[in-house]
Amino acid sequence: MKQVIGAILVVALGALLVIGAWQYKEKKDNKNDSASVSESSEIQKDLGKKITLDDYEMEELVTLGKFENLDVEVQYEDITEEKLTSYIEQLLGTYPSYTKNEKLKVEDKDIANIDYVGTIDGKEFEGGKAAGANLVIGSNTFIEGFEEQLIDQKVGDTVAVEVTFPKDYKEEALQNKKAVFEVKINGIMDKKILKPAEMDDAFVNQNFGFNTVAEFKADVEKYLLENNESSKTSNTRAAVVDKVIKESAVTLPKELLTSQVAHYLNDFKKSVSGAGYKYEDYLMAQYQTDAATYAKNIKEAMEQKLKEQIVLTAVAKKAKIELDQDGYQAYLKQFLDAYEYSSEKQLYEAYPKTEMERAYICNKAVEYLISKSNIKYVAGTK
């Protein structure tokens, strides 16, 4: 799923390829309105061919303004002791400690520590067995009906829990299957999340693999500094390109944006469905949003990215930036490694070579703009 869904997101919106947009190579004969697919989870069988920037004379889409010797202000975040502590608190939240309390009967909202073995038609199945699992009763973490059957059961008891897997369960072989879980209730647990000051060497060694608390804190600080530097670079690229767009006059054809959004959403739905998820459920789990809001966000992002690529292509032409094979091959390798394509051929089957070459040229154009700008960094904290 990393290759399929991740690559569609990155290639379509350009997070890795440029700072800017990505689009697919097709001809200009698609007049579909993106609204026809934006709020639906249905996969469209025939959207027509995709419209791309290849269908236009670039000079007709942009009047390039000033793009050299620009004054650009870039915000970045300082790494403070407060931020370091806050991040460590987030990490500790993923490693709670559990201690058995004196309760003897399971109630709603309790954390029950259980061992379980599931069977279908008397046979165990893959993924249906665990020991020492901490389950919050009423959290709906397990299959519908499982948790409710543990309420009022006693610590030390072994209970037969009967459930039916949903018809849309992600493992197709288990869909609509009736199963019986033999569940042993080991105890009712109290959950505690340590504060940074409560960590000791034994805890960080067991949970994070460091010998001492000091080593752990030093590594977290190093990570935050590296991540901060990466964000600073991204913010610089975004600020410089945004400045050039504001200095220029860009015409974005409506049919281009409509086609790009419609095809992106349709491809994304196919990828989500192929990975075994319901579209609406996936959006809610990954982005905490619904289909309509997600489509609106994609349209806004796609509009910005297309404008960026139009402007960057014009900059590349003015600055006489050309494709160099050594740099392009290194760029391709970065993409191949990040999204697990086995070869350039496989990549080009998904995303045409002309599009990859354009993305590389635009990436070089961003670097050129940065080198020609007067950048002022302004530190801040959150």
Secondary structure by P-SEA (a helix, b strand, c coil): cccaaaaaaaaacccccccbbbbbbbccccccccccccccccccccccccccccccccccccccccccbbbbbbbbbbbcaaaaaaaaaaaaaabbbbbbccccccccccccccccccccccccccccccccccccccccccccccccccccccccbbbbbbbbccccccccccccbbbbbbccccbbbbbbbbccccccaaaaaaccccccaaaaaaaaaaaaaaaaaaaaaaaaaaaaaaaaaaabbbbbbaaaaaaaaaaaaaaaaaaaaaacccaaaaaaaaccccaaaaaaaaaaaaaaaaaaaaaaaaaaaaabbbbbaaaaaaaaaaaaaacccccaaaaaaaccaaaaaaaaaaaaaaaaaaaacbbbbbbbcc
